[in-house]
């Protein structure tokens, strides 16, 4: 099998440059316009995640700052603290079930969601070469949506990470903690920007570690942040001897009754988690055996999310009684405590370790939910030159360039719009699950997912399975009027707004049913072909490069 670096004995200067920047290869896996070593079915030697590894994985995802602050969303809908906790239990269970179903394909075929979503809608081969040579332009849409949302979320997570770094440094140097200089027209504190740059330095260093070797850093992060959560909970309850004022307030639903408020809050949180659930195969592909992730997904994921969010509600409520402010972000609470205790050395020591744990939690969360999955998506666009690591670095650069401090200055509208992208992910999930479990009976011809022409049984009509975009539109359309009305007027309340507030369930169910029915009426063909799981040594990489050069002729 030839490699692109040997294709031309006298390459031009530009060709030599392109050859130089190609990503590393593995024996028998050349870089082609269709794949690289990160996109093929994960070889056995790289499948290192055991059952305990996924326990730690979900400690990173569930015991996180995002989960800690989830209660703020539920209380914003007018729920009281106890109703919010009940809603969190429901959310956690649903996230666990979705993680199992969306990750099922990854642990069976050892491929990421990009490849597996491709066989449903001919979205395989999401490459620039494919875009130029075929009409499968619809294949780019899931990648564009996922990457676009991830850019802003990654910027937001990095900004929070930078603030956590600033708190950690401020615990050592009190003068840094009290620094008041600002940038960006007074929106951005200079200390937070410094912290953000330092955060990115650590991020770049950690992303040098391949995903299959991240278990030990994940252990350190989860243990440190778990200790911080326990410490904050003990401090809060011991100082108030109660749950704080939030547990004494009565429910006052913003719209409708309590049932509607709970449903809206559950949907909002599921929408925020939708990108992580649909991307489960990006991590279950590293499982060393089938069912390795399942126990963690069903038990650890709900448990960690529920416990972390509940602690967040209790600590925030108690802290409001102690310091007089409602502070949801734990790192900002740490900064407030340093001021409250007048820079006491003992308090600063505790804040240093707690702040460091917040930094580690943000790094782990960014890698788990953003960097690896989106890095793989970007790698699929130009696999010869971008792998997971380079894709993650590109995402980090774009996240910084998005100026998160700017859009957080108008956070209410921006986060409403950004969270609404969950309706797109929900419809993608519905199509993915319907195609795999209902239409194809869990059978995939894996090698055809890596062929970008009519030789593939998933080529459909010029590279597009028209059933998928139709089902996607049917799932998304009912929620769009409510989205537009809500962004224009936050007080709007009608049937369209109600549908928008339950967009995750609407999009998931409609797209699932629609795709199943459409395929029943008009079969995509070649159903029942393939295997139920990936057999070792059964996958062979075709030399797409030679085929492409024969078709195009000499350069």
Steps between C-alpha positions, in 0.01 A plus 500: 500500500647830396520811707437848362857598587628249243248582228710756310882451463549869411246698700466875473581728792130530587457123484803451725348742750170312496684172546693648792187605691318169456396335825693196628400161363481145631627194309239402243298820555611770257362851501243529222228749409265275697671397822795504737600297804246678722201429274539127434348239734707523816770228491519264795822646641334842536183368666617553857183612682374246753189513717677710766626735227142591410418547867772764508385639163153568638644645819661757271179563307259483793709659775561820307439871525234474229309243707560702819326803346210301346274594789506864393316404179228317689451774758480755218181326385346566840551162667586478866816321610332166569318497166828584331665197661216274381548639150872431523432136584287468186766678293775274627307183419419620148862601436607153609257326264591724207869442565450124480299510178720757325820330614385149410635523145840624610563206733385256229687645201770712672420802281410857587157653456610676182540172312195341659273795431630488144349164413154639584515806277803433281695732726806280486809648337450854621810615318596795289584269211160339525334839506674598178444172318142416592166656577479382862504854636240408761766289667663814637198626689533288818871582519438872450229514768698293748824691444328841506336434836820344637705809414290720727460239772874435496563873529258520790657201676848647445386836640370326810825306516693826476299646786577189705871544423475864612339391828777243552775757439315753715506258791882509485532869413216700662595805296420307183159405640418866556626618161240735349653582160273422208527432128253493209327821600462406864330165433800274564710503816871491425557225757236281332665543160838405648335198658343404168837504322651283774201267475560455127866418565394214728235393248755481217731293719228254604372457143845365414382187682302268267138441609571133572754604767298763685373277780761608756451876445125437523548326836695795640241749379196309627652433843601865547164645397309240703698607807416864425128422473505317832697782663261768375198297611640446851593869529160616380283276717716534812475879482125523440371177662237494225455492125503877471235744374443329163342206682261735678374673187178379340470403137383774265495360145575765240249353252230243561497264795771313683480206260573722201786671684658164584461380142654821364794477740563134420495577128743790540753285686463210256558744215825610663607134538383396152838560337666276758246220468497488120881492507524202737634273225805725480595359841338155511717409200790480747328221701713188540189281482125529436287630787801659670339849493142386571509474879662842534250655258198356680615552860800731535384762249160564663645473851780751439278749319230484768742521793709782352200712404335442837818605681506807276150598611571443869836680503368794298200532730709487818761736356228754427419506870868526597649746249176668393525423127361230272814358336460187286851457361718330764819684401325836540374383837860422597604853406214641707605287797854634484359851533251392766775354719734796437776304323552269796806276434311183592211594273735590216667159529162328471399725211823422316432126495129550431576741217754259355236227505264729306772551240546124469124448479474752217789340312342157533155623403634680195686190382211259567213698349669728248855445389520131412158474336520823302866436423389178335230686305752753372739216423233352276496815289872488417623165640833511322605815686290510818474235770319517834781695666530760225123530482489563875769768469305666218186490712687661791632778276153572362357487853743770611432701183126489577560747788281320758513800734316700234203271448473429872433871548161430337481148632122461529428524127821334387470196725133461404595483134801277565300259715239483226752321280399197704199473269738427212693242700175338615388448141842364403473256792153391391619422147811321624305279741218427255737401221714275717243333723184501286590520132821295493451277801841596644685376189765714327734425212785690653743508207238677284488786750849593374425497127405835354337396171227277357690183593373554856159362589452823697551725199124524438417773246816691407625472856182613677237288670205734450308325779736637766475873420123465460467337843735761646290788363183341635663476843636854506223698329239495783749656742625787284206745542530478878877555482454817294225630728703432815811681375290801401288512815597301809146543641328343198274210594293300252484151355811554283702615801385194694615274218837676492548450872457124453704504178732217597218249540314633195805487274616159621161328477379655174826437313517143636144417397519692172820330387366156594172556314665651193741207475208259542317665210812552286770255601857634465606161366784274607338457840621205705844498338808505720573379851372555852847588625849562369707186459871526571722528190195519273544865405732582211580850383453547128762710329269787418796715404594281207138490383474878523824560308401256225173687454661846503818421311839657572511822700 
